Amino acid sequence: MNQLGSRILRTQRLVLRPFCAGDAGQAYANWMADPEVARYLTWAPHTDIAFTGRLLAAWEAESGLDDVYHWAITLRADGEVVGDISVVSLDKRTESAQLGWCLSRRLWGRGLMTEAVGRVVDYLFSEVGLYRIAARHVVQNAASGRVMEKCGMRAEGVLRGDWRMLSTGEHADVCVHAILRGEWERRRTGAARWVNAFPERFPD
């Protein structure tokens, strides 16, 4: 595998780039202080923007490392920082990674997270050279599971009581999804065949 770090990635509506300390205001307002966003995650909502600033400064300091894969999700139209996506664990020996993400609540249901996850999956397979990419979600968070499925990940099983939600202190079951490089390649080939078969539907 190739350790390439957090290169800038683009989609139709988004730009994924490393965080900088100057993102703290928008990050705090858009998702880091929102209890609904943090509800099924492993961190508590921020209550102090100064803490957010220190955290993002630390993220900025490590953004140049070639084994760190962490992006701010920004809107291509105006550059607003609206979310976060990263490799939360990386196993170089098995060439596998686990992704984690979150998005501003006002943008839920618009397909933006699927767009971001799909672009990161493409990058990690095509350029970094991973073999397996996984993600997990609390069983109650079905929307996150749908994002995984739309990006080609298959449900692999449920880990009972493997999650503790900081918002409530309760333990929860976790669904594991993953996609292998061969599965990703077949999806890409299938999509290319569809475009070639109906070029009038996909104008340049």
Secondary structure, 3 states (H helix, E strand, C coil): CCCCCCCCEECCCEEEECCCHHHHHHHHHHHHCCHHHHCCCCCCCCCCHHHHHHHHHHHHHHCCCCCCCEEEEEECCCCCEEEEEEEEEEECCCCEEEEEEEECHHHCCCCHHHHHHHHHHHHHHHHHCCCEEEEEEECCCHHHHHHHHHCCCEEEEEEEEEEECCCCCCEEEEEEEEEEHHHHHHHHHHHHHHHHHCHHHCCC
